[in-house]
């Protein structure tokens, strides 16, 4: 494990679509799941994580999940226990809090992966029933996100440049200006 400066890790963070053929050892996958589980959660027992490293399931994932365009040897599926979430959070909590929480888990995975030499790719194009069937989720567990996991190729393609997030100050339309102070 490498000690990383958080700001440097954020700056270097990216989605990887090309991975080596090396399988990810189960203890390392378990550490990635630990990192996702350590992200904020509205309540305990709502998030569920399926760790997938079976080559046959991974091959099927590439066939049935349109956005799974990587050669990653493993993936994590993050899901929400809808029954438990509604019991403790109410309907709005199910729709809002659980989505925010899964985003936090993805951020943890992206940063933690760098410290253990792994890259990730958040898969955004798939149908929930396909994921439900692929990893045999019961009906009360909603698949929220799939994350490809693997060792990054020694020479990954350069990260895309040009992403810019507009910053507003106090109100929309007033551009944030950094001061020299």
N, C-alpha and C positions, 0 to 999 in steps of 0.2 A: 504494500500500500504506500502511496506517495502522499506526502503532506503538500497540499496545494493552498495557495492564497485564494480566498474565495473570489476576490475581484478578478484575478487572473483566470480562474476556472470559469467564471461567467463570461469573460471576454473570449475564451477559447471554445466555449460550449457550442456545439452544432449538431445537426442531425447527420448521421452517417448512413449511407446506403450500400456501401461496399465493406465487406468484412472478410477476414481470413477464413480459411476452412477449419480452423482449430475449434473444437468444441469448447464451450465454457464449462469449467469444472462445477459440479453441483454446489460445493461450498461457496463459490463465488456468486452463483445465481441466488443462493440463499442470502448472501450479504446484500445483493441488489434488492431483494424483496424486503429485507430488514430496513434498508434506506427508504423505500417507498412507504413502509408501515410507520416510519418515524415522522413522516410529514403530518401536518395538521390534519385532524379529523374532528368533525363536530361532536362525535361520540364514539366511544370504543365499540368494537364489534360490528361496525357497519361496512368497512372496507374488507374485501376478500381479494386475495391474489392467487392466481394460478401460474405456476412456473412451468414452462413448456420447453423441453429439450429433446423430446422424442423426434428423431429424423422424419418419421412417417407423418406425424402431426404437422411438423414444420413444412413438409412438402405439400400437404393438403392446404395449409394456410396460404401458401403462395398461389394455389389454384382457386381458392374460394374467396379470398380477401383481395379485392382489386387494388388496394393501396399497398399491399405487401410486396413491394418491388425490391426487396433486399435479399441477399444471400445469408442473412443472419442465421446462426445455428440454434438460436434460442429466442424466446419471447416471454414477456410477462403480460398477463391479462389482469387488469384491475377492474374489479366489479363492486357494485353496491348491493347490500342486502336491503331490498326495498321494504320488506316487512319491518325489520328492526329500525330502519331509518324513519319510517312513518310513525312508528310507536314513540320514538324519542324526539323526533324533530318536527313532525307534522308534515303535511303535503308540501308546503313551501320549502321546508328543509330538504325534502327529497329532491326537489327540482333545482334548488339554488346551492345550498351548503355542500351537498355531495359533489356537485360539478366543480365547485371551487376547490374542494379538498383533493379531488383526483388531479387537478392541475398542479397543486402543490406537490403531490406525490411524483408527478412527471418531472418537475423541476429538481426534486431530490435525486431522482434516478440519473438525470443528465449530469448533475454535478458529482455525485458519488461515483458514477461510472468512470469518470476521469481519474479518480484517485486509485482505482484498482485496475486501470488499463483497459477498460471496456468503453465501447461506443454504443450509442442507442439511436433508434429512429422511432419516433412516435408515429404510428400508423393511423391515418385519419380517414381513410376511405374503406369502409367495410359495412356490412349489414349486420345489425345486432343478432338476428336469428342464425346467421352463419357462424358467428363467434360462439353463441350459445351452444350450438350443435357441436362445433369443433372441439370445445373443451368440456362438454357435457355439463354446462351450468344449469342448475335447477331454475324453474320459472321465476322464483322470487329474487334471483341474483341478476341484476342488470349489468351487462358488459359495458364498461365506460370507455376503456381505451386499451389498445394493444401496443406494446413497445417491443420492437426488435432489439436484441442484445447480442453483442459479439465483440471479438477483438478487431480493432481497426487495422486496415491494411497499412503497411509501412509508409506508403506515399498516398494518403487520401487526396482526392481532388481538392482544390482550393475552396474555401468557404465562400459562398456567394456574398457579394458586397452590394451595398446600395440600399439595404433596409434602413428606413428612417421612421422613427416614431415621433409624430408632432407632440411637442410639449407646450402646454398652455399654462398661464399664470393667473391664478385666482378665478378666472372665468374662461370659457371657451372662446377662442379667437384672439386672445391676448397672448402673444408669443412669449415663452420663457426666455429671458436673457440672463446669461451667467454674468455675475459681477467679478471684477478682478480682485475683490477684497479677500 
